[in-house]
């Protein structure tokens, strides 16, 4: 009878899991809390089933976020357990890599949207059909009255930080393949430290930026593009910090380390996006190369 239930394929049939449902509930509560929060900020009510949720907006949002975060922790813990139990065969690992590649591709297209917004605004600042845009920009790029950032100050500093972090995470990857635990931990620790330093420098830059998000399309495109990149750096830093803890616990082997590999891919994606953003910051700051229509 035992032979009848033996596994004769390379796929992993997972056990029933509560996390998709619980995660969906958490996402719904988070969305409702966020909407109620925005309604409350406008001084409006948000009635739902006869209850004004605007009065409890923060707690709804917080509870939803805690549910989502706990779901992420528990679900990924189950995935790690499955890997350690040998369920992640070559076929399963290959499909996990496909999934990560598709996720990074979707993130790439997300940033393409902000790059496109920048190109459209900078190349056609005086577009006749875009009356509001022409009014804001004055028909030139950068817009009239906007004091730009020096790309060779903090942006260049952060570029160097991220490029260094790319080398340290690559060092950690090669150390793992050579079964060098000390090199793996040291490389990951340096990468996490550089990620934190990048975020600190960007926060300082934002606090001292000579323009605001709502000043013009210049500020909006700048803060949206660089802000979402900064968010990705924070996510990537957390991703690598978890890998660091797992490396210290001895979870990774030269043969099985998809969790670390996914984090490294994500981090290199963040590096490449920032190189593009640095180029855009340089163009943003090129006041002498204004485009008039």
C-alpha positions in Angstrom: 0.0 0.0 0.0 2.9 2.4 0.8 4.1 1.9 -2.8 0.8 3.1 -4.1 1.3 6.5 -2.6 4.9 6.8 -3.6 5.9 9.9 -5.6 6.8 9.2 -9.2 7.2 12.7 -10.5 9.3 15.8 -10.1 6.5 18.2 -9.1 5.4 19.2 -5.6 1.7 18.9 -4.8 1.4 21.3 -1.9 -0.9 20.6 1.1 -4.1 22.7 1.6 -3.0 26.1 2.9 -5.0 28.8 4.7 -2.6 31.6 3.6 -4.2 32.6 0.3 -7.6 33.2 2.0 -6.1 34.9 5.1 -3.8 37.1 2.9 -6.9 38.1 0.8 -8.8 39.1 3.9 -5.7 41.2 5.1 -5.4 42.9 1.7 -9.2 43.8 1.8 -9.0 45.2 5.3 -5.9 47.2 4.4 -7.6 48.7 1.3 -10.7 49.6 3.3 -8.6 51.1 6.0 -6.6 53.1 3.5 -9.7 54.4 1.8 -11.2 55.4 5.2 -8.0 57.1 6.1 -8.1 59.2 2.9 -11.7 60.0 3.5 -11.0 61.1 7.0 -8.2 63.3 5.8 -10.7 65.1 3.6 -13.1 65.5 6.5 -15.6 63.1 4.8 -17.4 60.1 6.2 -17.0 56.5 4.9 -20.1 54.6 5.8 -20.2 50.8 5.3 -23.0 48.6 6.6 -24.2 51.6 8.7 -20.9 52.2 10.4 -18.6 55.2 9.7 -15.3 53.6 9.1 -13.5 57.0 8.8 -13.4 57.2 12.6 -11.4 53.9 12.8 -9.3 54.4 9.7 -5.9 54.0 11.3 -6.7 50.8 13.2 -8.3 49.2 10.2 -5.3 49.9 8.1 -2.9 48.7 10.9 -4.8 45.5 11.4 -4.9 44.8 7.7 -1.2 45.4 7.3 -0.4 43.1 10.3 -2.5 40.3 8.7 -0.7 40.7 5.4 2.7 40.8 7.1 2.0 37.7 9.2 0.7 35.9 6.1 3.9 36.7 4.2 6.0 35.4 7.2 4.0 32.3 7.6 3.7 31.5 3.9 7.4 31.9 3.2 8.2 29.9 6.3 6.2 27.0 4.9 8.1 27.4 1.6 11.4 27.3 3.4 10.2 24.2 5.2 9.2 22.5 2.0 12.7 23.2 0.5 14.4 21.7 3.5 12.2 18.7 3.3 13.4 18.1 -0.3 10.2 19.1 -2.1 12.0 21.6 -4.3 13.2 19.4 -7.0 15.0 20.7 -10.1 11.7 21.1 -11.9 10.1 22.9 -9.0 13.2 25.2 -8.6 13.2 26.0 -12.3 9.5 27.1 -12.1 10.3 29.2 -9.0 13.0 30.9 -11.1 10.5 31.5 -13.9 8.1 33.1 -11.4 10.8 35.4 -10.1 11.8 36.4 -13.7 8.1 37.2 -14.5 7.9 39.3 -11.3 11.0 41.3 -12.1 9.7 41.8 -15.7 6.4 43.2 -14.2 8.4 45.5 -12.0 10.4 46.7 -15.0 7.3 47.6 -16.8 6.1 49.5 -13.7 9.2 51.7 -13.9 8.8 52.1 -17.7 5.6 53.9 -16.9 7.4 56.5 -14.9 10.2 56.8 -17.4 7.6 57.4 -20.1 5.9 60.1 -18.0 9.3 61.8 -17.8 10.0 61.6 -21.5 6.6 62.8 -22.4 6.8 65.8 -20.1 10.4 66.7 -20.9 10.3 66.3 -24.7 6.9 68.1 -25.1 6.7 70.7 -22.2 4.8 73.2 -24.4 2.4 70.7 -26.0 -0.5 72.7 -27.3 -3.0 70.0 -26.4 -1.6 69.9 -22.8 -2.7 73.3 -21.6 -2.2 72.6 -17.9 1.3 71.2 -18.6 2.4 74.2 -20.7 1.1 76.4 -17.9 3.1 74.6 -15.3 6.3 74.2 -17.3 6.3 77.5 -19.1 7.0 75.7 -22.3 10.5 74.7 -21.2 12.2 71.8 -19.3 13.1 72.0 -16.5 10.0 74.1 -15.7 10.5 77.8 -15.0 11.2 78.6 -11.4 12.3 75.0 -10.5 15.7 74.7 -8.8 17.2 71.4 -9.8 19.5 69.0 -7.9 23.1 68.6 -8.6 23.4 65.1 -10.1 27.1 64.8 -9.1 26.4 65.3 -5.4 24.1 63.0 -3.5 22.7 61.1 -6.6 26.3 60.2 -7.7 27.1 59.2 -4.1 24.1 56.9 -4.0 25.0 55.5 -7.4 28.4 54.5 -6.1 26.8 53.0 -3.0 24.5 50.8 -5.1 27.2 49.7 -7.5 29.3 48.7 -4.5 26.3 46.8 -3.1 26.1 44.9 -6.4 29.7 43.7 -6.1 29.2 42.6 -2.4 26.1 40.6 -3.2 27.9 39.0 -6.1 30.8 38.2 -3.8 28.3 36.6 -1.4 26.8 34.5 -4.2 30.2 33.2 -5.3 31.2 32.5 -1.7 28.0 30.4 -1.4 28.8 28.4 -4.5 32.2 27.7 -3.0 30.6 26.7 0.3 32.4 29.6 2.0 30.1 30.5 4.9 32.2 33.3 6.2 32.4 35.0 2.8 28.6 34.5 2.3 27.7 36.1 5.7 30.3 39.0 5.2 29.1 39.8 1.7 25.4 39.8 2.7 26.1 41.9 5.8 28.0 44.5 3.7 25.2 44.5 1.1 22.5 45.1 3.8 24.6 47.9 5.4 25.0 49.6 2.0 21.3 49.3 1.3 20.6 51.0 4.6 23.1 53.7 3.8 21.5 54.3 0.4 18.1 54.7 2.1 19.5 57.2 4.6 21.1 59.3 1.9 17.9 59.4 -0.1 15.9 60.4 2.9 18.3 63.2 3.6 18.1 64.2 -0.1 14.3 64.3 0.1 14.3 66.4 3.2 16.5 69.0 1.5 15.1 68.9 -2.0 14.5 72.4 -3.4 11.2 71.4 -4.9 8.1 69.5 -3.7 5.9 66.7 -5.1 3.0 69.0 -5.8 5.0 72.0 -7.2 4.9 70.8 -10.8 5.1 67.8 -13.1 8.8 68.0 -12.6 8.6 67.3 -8.8 5.8 64.7 -9.4 7.8 62.6 -11.9 11.0 62.9 -9.8 9.5 61.8 -6.5 7.4 59.1 -8.1 10.2 57.5 -10.0 13.0 57.9 -7.3 10.5 57.3 -4.5 9.3 53.9 -5.8 12.9 53.0 -6.4 13.7 53.9 -2.8 10.8 51.7 -1.7 12.2 48.8 -3.8 15.6 49.3 -2.1 14.0 49.0 1.3 12.2 45.8 0.2 15.4 44.5 -1.2 17.3 45.3 1.9 14.7 43.4 4.0 14.9 40.5 1.5 18.7 40.3 1.9 18.5 40.8 5.7 16.3 37.7 5.9 18.8 35.8 3.6 21.6 37.0 6.0 19.7 35.5 9.0 19.1 32.3 7.0 22.7 32.1 6.0 23.8 32.4 9.6 21.4 29.6 10.4 22.9 27.4 7.7 19.9 27.1 5.5 21.7 27.6 2.1 23.8 25.0 0.3 25.7 25.3 -3.0 23.1 23.1 -4.5 19.9 24.6 -3.1 19.7 28.4 -2.4 16.9 29.8 -4.5 15.8 32.2 -1.7 19.2 33.9 -1.9 19.4 33.8 -5.7 16.0 35.5 -5.9 17.1 38.2 -3.5 20.3 38.7 -5.6 18.4 39.0 -8.8 16.0 41.5 -7.2 19.0 43.5 -5.9 20.7 43.6 -9.3 17.4 44.8 -10.8 17.3 47.6 -8.3 20.9 48.5 -9.3 20.1 48.7 -13.0 16.9 50.8 -12.4 18.9 53.3 -10.4 21.5 53.6 -13.2 18.7 54.6 -15.5 17.3 57.0 -12.8 20.7 58.6 -12.3 20.8 59.3 -16.1 17.3 60.8 -15.8 18.4 62.9 -12.8 21.3 64.2 -14.9 18.8 65.2 -17.6 16.4 66.6 -15.0 19.2 68.8 -13.8 20.5 69.9 -17.2 18.9 73.4 -17.0 21.2 74.5 -19.8 19.6 72.0 -22.2 16.1 73.3 -21.9 13.6 72.2 -24.5 11.3 74.9 -25.8 8.3 74.6 -28.0 
